């Protein structure tokens, strides 16, 4: 991956997580395969693989989408969130098996390239019962591949957390495509209502959990913002507007304040350098210190002190981060006062 990255360290938690995960996957595969063999004893091996991998990947996708809101509703689910990318990669591999066998069985026996055949064999886009649903599944699989291929922390670091998170929010687009793929595909040929029931229950569970998690978070955010206002804090800007290892300067209640973003933290100091009144907010964090763009004078962001043996000191300010917004208390602390930085959420 790169000189600064090591191979994945398979600690005990990760190993236990994956053991339980693949036991669940094995249980789903065994149970559904057995049911298919009982209900359809004439089923071919290829069709059994296609159906079993489809259901398994479908169930895992729902679990992936449910873990996030469950963790926000109850912190006891956080261990599941910690290694959710393992679940996502496993789900993609099973979905890939489904896609590969489907393309082989339905598109590899003609003269047309199988991938081209997926897009050209059925032109009935205006029909619901005969819609070319395989295209929807193919696009969803591409999205899931992109997410699985960038799941390593190497990509999280080098793409930046904002871009990486935006990319991985594509799981919701993939989920919508999968729902449409199933509804316009397999469920058009399955008469038993239990299949529609599974689709409805799964979608309802995912949607309901996200709604309840959103309601809870809105209540918490409202309380946090109310407390911040009561404590004298003012909302000033979005975290994303501050460049990494850089700053934004703001004026609040006649205070000239530079807000710095560094090492997943936010700190605020007076914006004027003690040397020749240079604009610190136009500088950067270099070697862990705020560095004035005029003459290179440096200050520690947490306490506004120049590193020894220098003695210059700046006013510091209390900061909070609430829902991606930076809040600052414009009442300055005495020069050189340590202020706990606001910690940004890890992606």
C-alpha positions in Angstrom: 0.0 0.0 0.0 2.8 2.4 0.8 5.9 2.8 3.0 3.9 4.3 5.8 1.4 1.5 6.0 1.8 -2.0 7.5 -0.1 -5.2 6.7 -3.4 -5.5 8.4 -2.9 -6.5 12.1 -5.3 -9.3 12.8 -5.9 -8.7 16.5 -8.1 -10.9 18.6 -11.2 -8.8 18.1 -10.8 -8.8 14.3 -10.4 -12.6 14.3 -13.4 -13.2 16.5 -15.4 -10.8 14.4 -14.6 -12.6 11.2 -15.1 -16.1 12.7 -18.6 -15.1 13.9 -19.3 -13.3 10.6 -18.4 -16.4 8.5 -20.3 -18.7 10.8 -23.4 -16.5 10.2 -22.7 -16.6 6.4 -22.2 -20.4 6.5 -25.5 -20.7 8.5 -27.4 -18.6 5.9 -26.0 -20.5 3.0 -26.7 -23.9 4.6 -30.2 -23.1 5.6 -31.3 -21.5 2.3 -29.6 -24.2 0.2 -31.4 -26.9 2.2 -34.7 -25.2 1.7 -34.1 -24.8 -2.0 -33.2 -28.5 -2.4 -36.4 -29.4 -0.5 -38.7 -27.1 -2.4 -37.0 -27.5 -5.7 -35.4 -30.9 -5.8 -34.8 -30.5 -9.6 -32.7 -27.4 -9.1 -29.3 -27.3 -10.9 -26.0 -26.5 -9.1 -25.6 -23.2 -11.0 -29.1 -22.0 -10.1 -28.6 -23.0 -6.5 -25.4 -21.0 -6.3 -27.1 -18.0 -7.9 -30.0 -18.0 -5.6 -28.1 -18.8 -2.4 -25.4 -16.1 -3.0 -28.1 -13.6 -3.9 -30.0 -14.1 -0.7 -26.9 -14.2 1.4 -25.5 -10.9 -0.1 -29.0 -9.4 0.3 -29.1 -10.2 4.0 -25.6 -9.0 4.6 -26.3 -5.7 2.8 -29.2 -5.1 5.2 -27.1 -5.9 8.2 -24.4 -3.4 7.0 -27.0 -0.7 6.6 -28.6 -1.5 10.0 -25.3 -1.4 12.0 -24.8 2.3 11.7 -28.2 3.5 13.1 -28.1 0.7 15.7 -24.7 2.0 17.0 -26.1 5.5 17.1 -29.1 4.3 19.1 -27.2 2.0 21.5 -23.4 2.1 22.1 -23.4 -1.6 22.7 -23.5 -2.1 18.9 -20.3 -0.1 18.5 -18.1 -3.3 18.3 -20.1 -4.3 15.2 -19.4 -0.9 13.7 -15.6 -1.1 14.4 -15.0 -3.8 11.7 -18.0 -3.2 9.5 -15.7 -2.9 6.5 -14.9 -6.7 6.9 -18.6 -7.3 6.6 -18.8 -5.1 3.5 -15.9 -6.8 1.7 -17.4 -10.2 2.5 -20.8 -9.1 1.2 -19.2 -7.9 -2.1 -17.4 -11.2 -2.6 -20.6 -13.1 -2.2 -22.4 -10.7 -4.5 -19.6 -11.1 -7.0 -20.2 -14.9 -7.0 -23.9 -14.2 -7.7 -23.1 -11.8 -10.5 -20.4 -14.0 -12.1 -22.6 -17.1 -12.2 -25.6 -15.2 -13.4 -23.6 -13.7 -16.3 -22.1 -17.1 -17.2 -25.5 -18.9 -17.1 -27.5 -16.3 -19.0 -25.0 -14.4 -21.2 -22.0 -16.5 -21.9 -23.5 -19.0 -24.4 -24.0 -16.6 -27.3 -21.8 -14.9 -29.8 -21.9 -11.5 -28.0 -19.5 -10.5 -25.3 -21.2 -11.5 -21.9 -20.8 -8.0 -20.4 -22.1 -6.4 -23.6 -25.0 -8.9 -23.6 -26.0 -7.7 -20.1 -26.7 -4.3 -21.5 -28.1 -5.2 -25.0 -30.0 -8.4 -24.6 -33.2 -6.8 -23.2 -34.2 -3.4 -24.5 -37.6 -3.3 -22.6 -36.9 -0.3 -20.5 -40.5 0.9 -20.7 -41.8 -2.3 -19.1 -41.9 -3.2 -15.4 -42.5 -6.9 -15.7 -39.8 -7.2 -18.4 -37.4 -4.5 -17.3 -33.7 -5.2 -17.9 -33.1 -5.7 -14.2 -29.7 -7.3 -14.6 -28.3 -3.9 -15.6 -29.4 -2.5 -12.2 -27.6 -5.4 -10.4 -24.5 -4.9 -12.5 -24.2 -1.2 -11.7 -24.8 -2.0 -8.0 -22.0 -4.5 -8.1 -19.6 -2.0 -9.6 -20.4 0.4 -6.8 -19.8 -2.3 -4.2 -16.6 -3.2 -5.9 -15.4 0.4 -5.7 -16.2 0.5 -2.0 -14.5 -2.9 -1.3 -11.4 -1.9 -3.2 -11.1 1.4 -1.2 -11.9 -0.1 2.2 -8.3 -0.1 3.4 -7.1 2.7 5.7 -4.6 3.6 3.0 -7.4 5.0 0.9 -9.1 6.7 3.8 -5.9 8.6 4.5 -4.9 9.4 0.9 -8.4 10.2 -0.5 -9.1 12.4 2.7 -11.9 11.4 5.1 -14.4 13.7 3.4 -13.9 12.2 -0.1 -13.7 8.7 1.3 -16.9 9.1 3.3 -18.7 10.6 0.3 -17.5 7.6 -1.9 -18.7 5.1 0.7 -22.1 6.8 1.0 -22.6 5.1 -2.4 -23.8 2.1 -0.5 -27.2 3.7 -0.3 -27.3 4.1 -4.1 -26.2 0.5 -4.4 -29.0 -0.5 -2.0 -31.6 1.3 -4.1 -30.4 -0.4 -7.2 -30.4 -3.8 -5.5 -34.0 -3.2 -4.3 -35.0 -2.3 -7.8 -33.0 -5.2 -9.2 -34.9 -7.7 -7.0 -38.3 -6.1 -7.4 -38.1 -6.0 -11.2 -36.2 -9.2 -11.5 -36.6 -12.3 -9.3 -39.9 -11.1 -7.8 -41.5 -10.9 -11.2 -41.1 -14.7 -11.5 -41.7 -15.8 -7.9 -45.4 -16.1 -7.1 -45.0 -16.8 -3.4 -45.8 -13.7 -1.3 -43.0 -14.6 1.2 -40.4 -13.1 -1.1 -42.2 -9.8 -1.3 -42.5 -10.0 2.5 -38.8 -10.4 2.9 -38.1 -7.4 0.6 -40.7 -5.2 2.4 -39.5 -6.2 5.9 -35.9 -5.6 5.1 -36.5 -2.2 3.6 -38.8 -1.2 6.4 -36.3 -2.3 9.0 -33.5 -0.3 7.4 -35.6 2.8 6.9 -37.1 2.7 10.5 -33.8 2.4 12.2 -32.4 5.3 10.2 -35.5 7.4 11.1 -35.3 6.6 14.8 -31.5 7.2 14.9 -32.0 10.6 13.1 -34.7 11.6 15.7 -32.4 10.7 18.6 -29.5 12.6 17.1 -31.6 15.7 16.4 -32.6 15.7 20.1 -29.0 15.4 21.2 -27.8 18.0 18.8 -30.5 20.4 19.9 -29.5 20.0 23.5 -25.8 20.4 22.6 -26.4 23.6 20.7 -28.6 25.0 23.5 -25.9 24.3 26.0 -23.2 25.8 23.8 -25.2 29.0 23.4 -25.8 29.2 27.1 -22.1 28.8 27.7 -21.3 31.7 25.4 -20.3 29.8 22.3 -21.0 31.1 18.8 -21.4 28.9 15.6 -18.8 30.2 13.1 -18.1 27.8 10.2 -18.1 24.2 8.8 -15.2 22.0 9.8 -14.7 21.1 6.1 -14.0 24.8 5.2 -10.8 24.7 7.2 -7.9 23.2 5.2 -6.1 20.3 6.9 -3.0 21.7 8.7 -4.4 25.1 7.9 -6.7 27.7 9.4 -9.6 30.1 8.8 -9.7 33.6 10.4 -13.0 34.9 11.9 -14.1 38.0 13.7 -16.4 37.4 16.6 -17.4 40.1 19.1 -14.4 42.2 18.1 -12.1 39.2 18.6 -9.7 38.3 15.7 -9.5 34.5 15.9 -7.6 31.9 13.9 -9.2 28.5 13.9 -6.8 25.6 13.1 -7.5 22.1 12.0 -4.7 19.5 12.6 -4.3 15.9 13.6 -8.0 15.4 13.7 -8.3 18.3 16.1 -9.6 21.9 16.2 -7.9 24.7 18.2 -8.3 28.5 18.2 -5.8 31.3 19.0 -5.6 35.0 18.6 -4.9 35.7 14.9 -2.1 38.2 15.3 1.5 37.1 15.6 3.5 38.6 18.5 6.5 39.3 16.2 5.2 41.8 13.7 1.5 41.3 13.8 1.4 38.8 11.0 -1.9 37.0 10.1 -1.5 33.6 11.7 -4.7 32.4 10.1 -2.9 32.5 6.7 -0.2 30.2 8.0 -0.1 26.5 8.5 0.7 23.8 11.1 4.4 22.9 10.6 6.0 20.3 12.8 3.0 20.5 15.1 3.2 24.3 15.5 1.2 27.2 14.1 3.7 28.9 11.8 3.3 32.6 10.9 3.4 33.1 7.1 5.4 36.3 7.4 8.6 35.3 9.4 8.0 31.7 10.5 7.3 32.5 14.2 5.7 29.4 15.8 3.1 28.7 18.5 1.7 25.5 20.0 -2.0 25.4 18.9 -3.3 24.0 22.3 -1.8 26.8 24.5 -0.7 29.5 22.2 2.9 29.4 23.5 6.0 29.6 21.4 8.2 26.5 21.7 11.1 26.9 24.1 13.3 28.8 24.4 11.0 31.5 23.0 8.6 33.2 25.3 5.9 34.7 23.1 2.3 33.8 24.1 -1.1 34.2 22.4 -4.7 34.3 23.7 -6.5 31.0 23.3 -10.2 30.3 22.9 -12.5 27.4 23.8 -13.9 25.5 20.9 -16.5 22.8 20.3 -17.5 20.8 17.2 -21.2 20.0 16.9 -22.6 18.3 13.8 -19.7 19.3 11.7 -19.9 23.0 12.7 -17.2 24.8 14.7 -18.4 26.8 17.7 -16.1 29.2 19.5 -16.4 31.0 22.8 -15.1 34.5 21.9 -14.0 35.3 25.4 -10.2 35.1 25.3 -8.3 33.0 27.8 -5.2 34.5 29.4 -2.2 34.3 27.0 -0.6 30.9 27.1 -3.6 29.1 28.7 -4.0 25.5 27.6 -7.4 24.7 26.1 -8.4 21.2 25.3 -8.8 20.9 21.5 -12.1 19.8 20.0 -11.6 16.2 18.7 -13.1 15.4 15.3 -15.0 12.2 14.7 -13.0 9.4 13.1 -14.4 8.3 9.7 
